[in-house]
Amino acid sequence: MISETAQTATVDAPIEAVDIADWVLNLPDAEYRRCAPGEHIAAGRTTTDDGRPMSINVENIGGTLVIQHYVAEVHEAHHCHLVSLSDAQTEQGWIKVQATWDMRVEPNDDGTCRLTNTVTTHATQGFLPMKAYLRDTAANGELPLYQPGGYAAALLRGTTATGDKEEVTA
């Protein structure tokens, strides 16, 4: 594993009002860019050859251009699990990184719900020479973290959300 980022946010809406899979798999480009201004460059949607939904995202992570091909392995209202064999442009050329993006929503007792957003990256065979470089970059605080309030707020379009926990392992 290269890194894992886990964040939670409280979403000011009942769980019945939340559909994580619909949101992420139909996310408009402008809304994607608003979730992380300056880092998120573009988003689109398509399907795999066998018909599985796919989210294509382009972003700048610590100065590295990354193109993600997130295929939905689980796409339910309260759980979305996507896996990407991502392309990253580095000083040494293009490399492949496997990224897993998992989002879950669970109800709270007060009528709100908790969004948990986890992104994990793993090295591929072509990535191994870059592993030390990215660990150093993450350790120096140069890799941007997703804003859970931004995702939660965008998810519900107009409701409020507050991020209250963030953990990063690099």
Contacts in CASP RR format, 6 or more apart in sequence:
PFRMAT RR
TARGET T0000
AUTHOR 0000-0000-0000
METHOD contacts of the structure
MODEL  1
MISETAQTATVDAPIEAVDIADWVLNLPDAEYRRCAPGEHIAAGRTTTDD
GRPMSINVENIGGTLVIQHYVAEVHEAHHCHLVSLSDAQTEQGWIKVQAT
WDMRVEPNDDGTCRLTNTVTTHATQGFLPMKAYLRDTAANGELPLYQPGG
YAAALLRGTTATGDKEEVTA
1 120 0 8 1.000
1 121 0 8 1.000
1 122 0 8 1.000
1 169 0 8 1.000
2 97 0 8 1.000
2 121 0 8 1.000
2 122 0 8 1.000
2 123 0 8 1.000
2 127 0 8 1.000
2 131 0 8 1.000
2 134 0 8 1.000
2 135 0 8 1.000
2 170 0 8 1.000
3 120 0 8 1.000
3 121 0 8 1.000
3 134 0 8 1.000
3 135 0 8 1.000
3 138 0 8 1.000
3 143 0 8 1.000
3 168 0 8 1.000
3 169 0 8 1.000
3 170 0 8 1.000
4 118 0 8 1.000
4 119 0 8 1.000
4 120 0 8 1.000
4 121 0 8 1.000
4 168 0 8 1.000
4 169 0 8 1.000
5 118 0 8 1.000
5 119 0 8 1.000
5 120 0 8 1.000
5 145 0 8 1.000
5 146 0 8 1.000
5 166 0 8 1.000
5 167 0 8 1.000
5 168 0 8 1.000
5 169 0 8 1.000
6 116 0 8 1.000
6 117 0 8 1.000
6 118 0 8 1.000
6 165 0 8 1.000
6 166 0 8 1.000
6 167 0 8 1.000
6 168 0 8 1.000
7 116 0 8 1.000
7 117 0 8 1.000
7 118 0 8 1.000
7 145 0 8 1.000
7 146 0 8 1.000
7 148 0 8 1.000
7 163 0 8 1.000
7 165 0 8 1.000
7 166 0 8 1.000
7 167 0 8 1.000
8 114 0 8 1.000
8 115 0 8 1.000
8 116 0 8 1.000
8 117 0 8 1.000
8 148 0 8 1.000
8 163 0 8 1.000
8 164 0 8 1.000
8 165 0 8 1.000
8 166 0 8 1.000
9 114 0 8 1.000
9 115 0 8 1.000
9 117 0 8 1.000
9 148 0 8 1.000
9 149 0 8 1.000
9 150 0 8 1.000
9 151 0 8 1.000
9 152 0 8 1.000
9 161 0 8 1.000
9 162 0 8 1.000
9 163 0 8 1.000
9 164 0 8 1.000
10 108 0 8 1.000
10 112 0 8 1.000
10 113 0 8 1.000
10 114 0 8 1.000
10 115 0 8 1.000
10 152 0 8 1.000
10 161 0 8 1.000
10 162 0 8 1.000
10 163 0 8 1.000
10 164 0 8 1.000
11 18 0 8 1.000
11 105 0 8 1.000
11 112 0 8 1.000
11 113 0 8 1.000
11 114 0 8 1.000
11 115 0 8 1.000
11 152 0 8 1.000
11 155 0 8 1.000
11 156 0 8 1.000
11 159 0 8 1.000
11 161 0 8 1.000
12 112 0 8 1.000
12 156 0 8 1.000
12 159 0 8 1.000
12 160 0 8 1.000
12 161 0 8 1.000
13 112 0 8 1.000
13 113 0 8 1.000
13 156 0 8 1.000
13 159 0 8 1.000
14 107 0 8 1.000
14 111 0 8 1.000
14 112 0 8 1.000
14 113 0 8 1.000
15 78 0 8 1.000
15 105 0 8 1.000
15 106 0 8 1.000
15 107 0 8 1.000
15 111 0 8 1.000
15 113 0 8 1.000
17 156 0 8 1.000
17 159 0 8 1.000
18 77 0 8 1.000
18 78 0 8 1.000
18 105 0 8 1.000
18 113 0 8 1.000
18 115 0 8 1.000
18 155 0 8 1.000
18 156 0 8 1.000
19 77 0 8 1.000
20 76 0 8 1.000
20 77 0 8 1.000
20 78 0 8 1.000
20 79 0 8 1.000
20 80 0 8 1.000
20 103 0 8 1.000
20 104 0 8 1.000
20 105 0 8 1.000
20 115 0 8 1.000
20 155 0 8 1.000
21 72 0 8 1.000
21 74 0 8 1.000
21 75 0 8 1.000
21 76 0 8 1.000
21 77 0 8 1.000
21 79 0 8 1.000
21 80 0 8 1.000
22 77 0 8 1.000
23 154 0 8 1.000
23 155 0 8 1.000
24 55 0 8 1.000
24 80 0 8 1.000
24 82 0 8 1.000
24 103 0 8 1.000
25 45 0 8 1.000
25 53 0 8 1.000
25 55 0 8 1.000
25 72 0 8 1.000
25 75 0 8 1.000
25 80 0 8 1.000
26 45 0 8 1.000
27 43 0 8 1.000
27 44 0 8 1.000
27 45 0 8 1.000
27 55 0 8 1.000
27 154 0 8 1.000
28 43 0 8 1.000
29 42 0 8 1.000
29 43 0 8 1.000
29 44 0 8 1.000
31 154 0 8 1.000
32 40 0 8 1.000
32 42 0 8 1.000
32 43 0 8 1.000
32 44 0 8 1.000
32 57 0 8 1.000
33 40 0 8 1.000
33 41 0 8 1.000
33 42 0 8 1.000
33 43 0 8 1.000
34 40 0 8 1.000
34 150 0 8 1.000
34 154 0 8 1.000
35 146 0 8 1.000
35 147 0 8 1.000
35 150 0 8 1.000
35 151 0 8 1.000
35 154 0 8 1.000
36 59 0 8 1.000
36 144 0 8 1.000
36 146 0 8 1.000
36 147 0 8 1.000
38 60 0 8 1.000
39 59 0 8 1.000
39 60 0 8 1.000
39 61 0 8 1.000
39 144 0 8 1.000
40 57 0 8 1.000
40 58 0 8 1.000
40 59 0 8 1.000
41 58 0 8 1.000
41 59 0 8 1.000
41 60 0 8 1.000
41 65 0 8 1.000
42 57 0 8 1.000
42 58 0 8 1.000
43 55 0 8 1.000
43 56 0 8 1.000
43 57 0 8 1.000
43 58 0 8 1.000
44 55 0 8 1.000
44 56 0 8 1.000
44 57 0 8 1.000
45 53 0 8 1.000
45 54 0 8 1.000
45 55 0 8 1.000
45 56 0 8 1.000
46 54 0 8 1.000
46 56 0 8 1.000
47 53 0 8 1.000
47 54 0 8 1.000
48 54 0 8 1.000
48 71 0 8 1.000
52 71 0 8 1.000
52 72 0 8 1.000
52 73 0 8 1.000
53 71 0 8 1.000
53 72 0 8 1.000
53 75 0 8 1.000
54 69 0 8 1.000
54 70 0 8 1.000
54 71 0 8 1.000
54 72 0 8 1.000
55 68 0 8 1.000
55 70 0 8 1.000
55 72 0 8 1.000
55 82 0 8 1.000
56 67 0 8 1.000
56 68 0 8 1.000
56 69 0 8 1.000
56 70 0 8 1.000
57 67 0 8 1.000
57 68 0 8 1.000
57 70 0 8 1.000
58 65 0 8 1.000
58 66 0 8 1.000
58 67 0 8 1.000
58 68 0 8 1.000
59 65 0 8 1.000
59 66 0 8 1.000
59 68 0 8 1.000
60 66 0 8 1.000
61 88 0 8 1.000
61 143 0 8 1.000
61 144 0 8 1.000
62 137 0 8 1.000
62 142 0 8 1.000
62 143 0 8 1.000
62 144 0 8 1.000
63 142 0 8 1.000
64 88 0 8 1.000
64 89 0 8 1.000
64 90 0 8 1.000
65 88 0 8 1.000
65 89 0 8 1.000
66 86 0 8 1.000
66 87 0 8 1.000
66 88 0 8 1.000
66 89 0 8 1.000
66 97 0 8 1.000
67 86 0 8 1.000
67 87 0 8 1.000
67 88 0 8 1.000
68 84 0 8 1.000
68 86 0 8 1.000
68 99 0 8 1.000
69 84 0 8 1.000
69 85 0 8 1.000
69 86 0 8 1.000
69 87 0 8 1.000
70 82 0 8 1.000
70 83 0 8 1.000
70 84 0 8 1.000
70 99 0 8 1.000
70 101 0 8 1.000
71 82 0 8 1.000
71 83 0 8 1.000
71 84 0 8 1.000
72 80 0 8 1.000
72 81 0 8 1.000
72 82 0 8 1.000
73 81 0 8 1.000
73 82 0 8 1.000
73 83 0 8 1.000
74 80 0 8 1.000
74 81 0 8 1.000
75 81 0 8 1.000
77 105 0 8 1.000
78 104 0 8 1.000
78 105 0 8 1.000
78 106 0 8 1.000
79 102 0 8 1.000
79 103 0 8 1.000
79 104 0 8 1.000
79 105 0 8 1.000
80 101 0 8 1.000
80 102 0 8 1.000
80 103 0 8 1.000
81 100 0 8 1.000
81 101 0 8 1.000
81 102 0 8 1.000
81 103 0 8 1.000
82 100 0 8 1.000
82 101 0 8 1.000
82 102 0 8 1.000
83 98 0 8 1.000
83 99 0 8 1.000
83 100 0 8 1.000
83 101 0 8 1.000
84 98 0 8 1.000
84 99 0 8 1.000
84 100 0 8 1.000
84 101 0 8 1.000
85 96 0 8 1.000
85 97 0 8 1.000
85 98 0 8 1.000
85 124 0 8 1.000
86 96 0 8 1.000
86 97 0 8 1.000
86 98 0 8 1.000
86 99 0 8 1.000
87 94 0 8 1.000
87 95 0 8 1.000
87 96 0 8 1.000
88 94 0 8 1.000
88 95 0 8 1.000
88 96 0 8 1.000
88 97 0 8 1.000
88 130 0 8 1.000
90 130 0 8 1.000
90 133 0 8 1.000
92 129 0 8 1.000
92 130 0 8 1.000
95 124 0 8 1.000
95 126 0 8 1.000
95 127 0 8 1.000
95 130 0 8 1.000
96 124 0 8 1.000
96 126 0 8 1.000
96 127 0 8 1.000
97 121 0 8 1.000
97 122 0 8 1.000
97 123 0 8 1.000
97 124 0 8 1.000
97 127 0 8 1.000
98 121 0 8 1.000
98 122 0 8 1.000
98 123 0 8 1.000
98 124 0 8 1.000
99 119 0 8 1.000
99 120 0 8 1.000
99 121 0 8 1.000
99 122 0 8 1.000
100 118 0 8 1.000
100 119 0 8 1.000
100 120 0 8 1.000
100 121 0 8 1.000
100 122 0 8 1.000
101 117 0 8 1.000
101 118 0 8 1.000
101 119 0 8 1.000
102 116 0 8 1.000
102 117 0 8 1.000
102 118 0 8 1.000
102 119 0 8 1.000
102 120 0 8 1.000
103 115 0 8 1.000
103 116 0 8 1.000
103 117 0 8 1.000
103 118 0 8 1.000
103 151 0 8 1.000
104 115 0 8 1.000
104 116 0 8 1.000
105 113 0 8 1.000
105 114 0 8 1.000
105 115 0 8 1.000
105 116 0 8 1.000
106 113 0 8 1.000
106 114 0 8 1.000
106 116 0 8 1.000
107 113 0 8 1.000
107 114 0 8 1.000
108 114 0 8 1.000
115 148 0 8 1.000
115 151 0 8 1.000
115 152 0 8 1.000
115 155 0 8 1.000
115 161 0 8 1.000
117 146 0 8 1.000
117 148 0 8 1.000
117 151 0 8 1.000
119 146 0 8 1.000
123 130 0 8 1.000
123 131 0 8 1.000
134 143 0 8 1.000
134 170 0 8 1.000
135 170 0 8 1.000
137 143 0 8 1.000
138 168 0 8 1.000
138 170 0 8 1.000
139 170 0 8 1.000
143 170 0 8 1.000
145 166 0 8 1.000
145 168 0 8 1.000
148 161 0 8 1.000
148 163 0 8 1.000
148 166 0 8 1.000
149 161 0 8 1.000
149 162 0 8 1.000
149 163 0 8 1.000
150 161 0 8 1.000
151 161 0 8 1.000
152 161 0 8 1.000
152 163 0 8 1.000
153 159 0 8 1.000
153 160 0 8 1.000
153 161 0 8 1.000
155 161 0 8 1.000
END
